Amino acid sequence: MTERIKPDSFVTLHYRLATTDGLEVANTFPASPATLQMGNGQLAPTLEQCLLDMAEGERRSFELAPEDAFGPRNPDLIHRVSRSELPPKAVAEPHEQIDFTTPGGQRFSGLVLEVDAQGLLMDFNHPLAGRRIQFEALVIGVL
């Protein structure tokens, strides 16, 4: 009997993640496959949902609307940040991604949109928020 992916399965697979307008985000097909445990946050929950019930040897492609992938863009996640709030070695240039850790240990990341004398304008939306996503998967093994 062929194993199928369940919510707690260990899975070895090849996958490709791209926007529908051609920006490739990740692709394991030309290299080694990925191995992950479902439900551990190694893939976004919506991508894991696509994999559920796929069988070993099965290959599928999914096109996901923004609300079914990484969500819509939220204008409330664009904030002005002073230079004193930046990590010590952060590169404060437009189009740079800066990772932050709060005093409570929470980690988050933001994209620098603008830099001026007052600080930075940053976008804390997921980089793929608001974009249609193409997700392709080839299941190699399921435990």
C-alpha positions in Angstrom: 0.0 0.0 0.0 1.3 3.5 -0.9 1.9 5.8 2.0 0.0 9.1 2.0 1.0 12.3 3.7 -0.8 12.9 7.1 -0.6 16.0 9.4 2.3 14.4 11.4 4.2 12.6 8.6 7.9 12.8 7.8 8.2 13.6 4.1 11.0 13.7 1.6 10.1 15.7 -1.4 11.2 18.1 -4.1 9.3 21.3 -4.3 9.3 24.6 -6.2 7.8 27.8 -4.8 7.4 30.8 -7.1 5.1 33.8 -7.7 2.9 33.4 -10.7 4.7 36.4 -12.3 7.9 34.4 -12.4 9.9 35.2 -9.2 11.3 31.9 -8.0 11.6 31.7 -4.2 12.8 28.1 -3.6 13.5 25.1 -5.8 14.9 21.8 -4.7 14.5 20.0 -8.0 18.0 20.8 -9.3 19.6 19.8 -6.0 18.9 17.5 -3.1 15.3 16.9 -2.0 14.0 18.4 1.3 13.0 16.3 4.3 10.5 17.8 6.8 8.1 16.9 9.4 4.6 18.1 8.8 3.2 20.4 11.4 6.6 21.7 12.5 6.5 25.0 10.7 9.2 24.1 8.1 6.7 25.0 5.4 3.9 27.5 5.7 0.7 25.9 6.9 -1.1 26.6 3.6 1.6 24.8 1.7 1.4 21.9 4.1 -2.3 21.7 3.4 -1.6 21.2 -0.3 0.6 18.2 0.5 -1.9 16.4 2.7 -3.0 13.0 1.2 -0.5 13.1 -1.5 1.1 9.7 -2.1 4.7 8.6 -2.7 5.7 9.3 -6.3 2.9 11.8 -6.8 3.6 15.2 -8.4 1.2 18.1 -8.3 1.1 21.8 -8.9 -1.0 24.3 -7.0 -1.8 27.9 -7.7 -2.7 29.8 -4.6 -4.4 33.2 -4.3 -2.8 35.6 -1.8 -5.4 34.9 0.8 -4.7 31.2 0.5 -0.9 31.5 0.5 0.8 34.2 2.6 -2.2 36.5 3.0 -3.0 40.0 1.6 -0.7 42.9 2.1 -1.5 44.8 5.3 -0.8 48.6 5.2 -0.7 48.6 9.0 2.6 46.6 8.9 4.5 49.5 7.3 6.2 51.4 10.1 8.8 54.1 10.7 11.7 52.9 12.7 14.4 55.0 14.3 18.1 54.2 13.7 18.5 53.5 17.4 16.0 50.6 17.1 18.1 48.8 14.5 20.3 45.8 15.3 24.0 46.9 15.7 25.3 45.7 12.3 22.1 46.2 10.2 22.5 47.6 6.7 20.0 50.5 6.5 19.6 50.7 2.7 16.5 50.5 0.6 15.6 47.0 -0.5 17.6 45.4 2.4 15.9 42.9 4.7 16.6 43.5 8.4 16.0 40.9 11.1 15.0 42.1 14.6 14.7 40.3 18.0 12.4 42.0 20.6 13.5 42.1 24.2 11.0 39.2 24.8 12.8 37.1 22.2 10.3 37.3 19.4 12.0 37.4 15.9 10.7 39.3 12.9 12.0 40.7 9.7 11.3 43.9 7.7 12.2 45.3 4.3 13.7 48.8 4.2 11.5 50.9 1.9 13.1 54.4 2.5 15.9 55.9 4.5 15.9 59.5 5.7 17.2 61.7 8.5 14.5 60.5 10.9 15.1 56.8 10.3 13.7 54.1 8.1 10.3 53.3 6.6 10.0 49.5 6.8 7.5 47.0 5.5 6.9 44.1 8.0 4.6 42.2 5.6 5.7 38.7 4.6 7.7 39.2 1.3 5.1 37.1 -0.5 2.0 38.7 1.0 -0.4 39.9 -1.6 1.1 37.7 -4.4 -0.3 34.7 -6.2 1.8 31.6 -5.6 2.7 28.6 -7.7 3.7 25.6 -5.5 4.9 22.4 -7.2 5.7 19.2 -5.2 7.0 15.7 -6.0 6.7 13.3 -3.0 9.6 10.9 -2.8 8.9 9.2 0.5 6.5 9.3 3.4 7.0 7.9 7.0 
